[in-house]
Amino acid sequence: KNYHSILSKYLYGIQKTITQCCNCRKSIYNFQTYNFLIFPLLDVKNYIINYYQQQNQIINYQNYTLTLNDCFIYYQKIDFFYGENNIYCNMCRSMQNSRYCNLLYSVPTILCIVLNRGKNNSDFKERILFGLDLDLSFIVEENKNTAKYYLIGAVCHVGDSSMSGHFFAYCRSHYTSKWYLYNDAIVSESNGDKILSEMTPYILFYHKYT
């Protein structure tokens, strides 16, 4: 609260990290602010394929298209600190294997999602399905009913790699709700269906329903 500002009001949420000792099961909770979420798409895809296979669902890696919900399933995954990476436990008073996960404690008014892509050609063009609406009530701890969003912007790219090509953006007018394509100095009217056909976005911007 001491650092409250117009930016923190609209752009910052709170992330909750849970670290648990595998020996005594004592959990430690940490809270940190964030103003964007980064998802490494190749890591997400590898995790999701393994996740579905553990549930006895046969998924073809090459043909599978990621969804934005897959990214948030990946966000909640449980990781482990083993061996040389284990953590000191105050309860056990010794170094112990531990596990941890991230949760979204609260979400901002404007949510920025960065889709991190690889540099080679196949990784760079990894496709992802996203929608004009986004419901995060399944992952947010605080005020679940207020975790519903609508898309207001997308940064996209055309080209063969991150070292070449061209960036452009779609933005939704706050006043008219019309969509516009910003391509260098040229601005033209667009629509939501056109945006959803751009399956290789770099950054997505969502605004919370009020």
N, C-alpha and C positions, 0 to 999 in steps of 0.2 A: 504493500500500500504506500510505502514511502516513495516509491518510484513510479507511481501512477501517472499516466499521461494519455494524450489522445491516441498515441501509437499503441500503448499497451492495451487500451480499451478495445481497439478494433483489430489489432494484428497479433496479439500474444495470447497463447493458451498455456496450460500447465501440463507437463508430462510427469507421470508417476513411475518410478523405478522400484521394483521389489527385488531384493537380494536375500536369498534364503540359504542358511547353512544346511548342507546335506546330512550332517551328523546330528545336531540338536534341533533342527527345524526352526531355529529362531530367524525371524524375518526383519529386515531393515528397510525402511521406506524413505525414499528421497524424492523431492519435488524440484523440478526445474522448469523455467519458462522456455518457450519456443515460439518462433514466428514463421517457420516453414517446416514441412516434413519432406525428407529425402528418401526415395525408394530406389535402390539399385536394381534395375529390372531383371538382369540376368540372375542375381542372387534370389530375387523373389520367385522367378520361374523355377529354378532348381528346387527351392524349398517347397513350392506349391505342388510340383509333380510328385515329390517324395511324400508330402502330406496326404495327397489323394491316394497314393499307392498303399500307404499304411492303413487306409480305410477300404482297401480291396477294390479301389476304382482304377481301372486300366486307362491311363492317359498317354496319348502319343505326344512325345516331347516336341517334335518338329511342327505338328499341326495345332498344338494348343495355343490359344490366344489368351493372354493375361487379361484380367479385369481389375478395375480399381479396388474392388473388394478383396481381391487376392493380396494386394499390397497391404491392406490393413490386417489381414490374417497373418501375414509375414511380420508386421509390426509387433504383434503380440506374442511372437514365438518365444519359447523358453531356450535360453543359452546356458552354457555351463562354464565354470572356472575349474579346470582340473589340473593336477600335477603341478608344474612350475607356475601356473597361473592361479592357483588357489588363493583364498582370501583369509585373512586373520579374523577369527570369530571371537568376540568379547565374551560370549557365554562359555565356549569351550576353552578359551584362552590358548588357542593354538591355530595353526594354519589348517584350513579345512576346504574340501571341495564344496563348491557353492553353485547355485543356479539363480538366474535372474531373468526378468522380463520387463517389458515396457507397457504402460497403459496410458491412455489419454484421460487425464483427470478432468480437464476442461478444454473447450475448444474456443478459438477466437471468432469474432464476427466475420472476418475475411480470412479464409484458409488458403494458404499457398502450398501447393503440392509440386515438388520437383521430381521429375522422372529421370533418374541418372542412367545414361546409356553408355555402352561400351564404345571404343574407338574404331573397331574394325567394322566392315560393311554389314555383316549379318547381325551383329549385336546392336549396331547403331540403328537398325531398322526394326527392332523388336516392336511388335504391335501391341496395343492395349485398348480394351474397350472401356469407355467411360460414358457417363450420362449427363443430361442437363440437370438432373437432380442427384443428390448424394445424401444418404441417411447414415449417420454415424452413431445412432442411438445404441447399437449393439456393442460398441467399444468404449463409449464415454462413460465415466463413473458419475460425474456431477451433472445434474440437469439434463438427463437423457432426452427429454421432450424438446429441448432447444437445440439439438444437434442435427438439424436438417438443413440442407443447403441447396442453392441453385447456382449453376455455372454463370460466371460473369466475364471470364476471359481465358484465352489459351494462347500460348506461344508455341509455334510449330516451325518445322524445318523441311526443306526439300533439298536433296543432294545425296551423294554417295557416302559421305563420311562427315565426321565432326570438323574436319580440316577444310571442308569445301561446302558449297551450297549456299542456301539463302534462308534467312529467318523472316517470318511474318507473324502477325498476331490477329486474333479475333477478340473483339471487346463488345460487351453489351451495354447499351446506354442506360444509365441509372434513371433517366427521365422518361424515355419512351419505350424501354425494354427491347428496342430494335438492335439487331446485331450488325456490326461493321467489320470489314476486313481492312487491316492496316498493312499495306505492302509498300514499304519505303514512303515516298511522298504521295502515293495514291491511296485514297480512302474510298471504299465502295460498300454499299449495303449488302448484307449477307443474311443467312438464316441459321437456325440451330441445327437443322439436318446436315447442312454443309460442314459444320464444325465437327459433328460426330463422325463424319466420314474421314476426317483427318486422324488416323489411328496411330500416328507416331508423334504425339505432342511432347514438348520438353517441360512445360510448366502449365499447371491448371490453377485457376483462381475461382474459388467458390465463396458465395456470400450467404450468411445464415439467414433463414427465414425469420421474420420478426412478427 
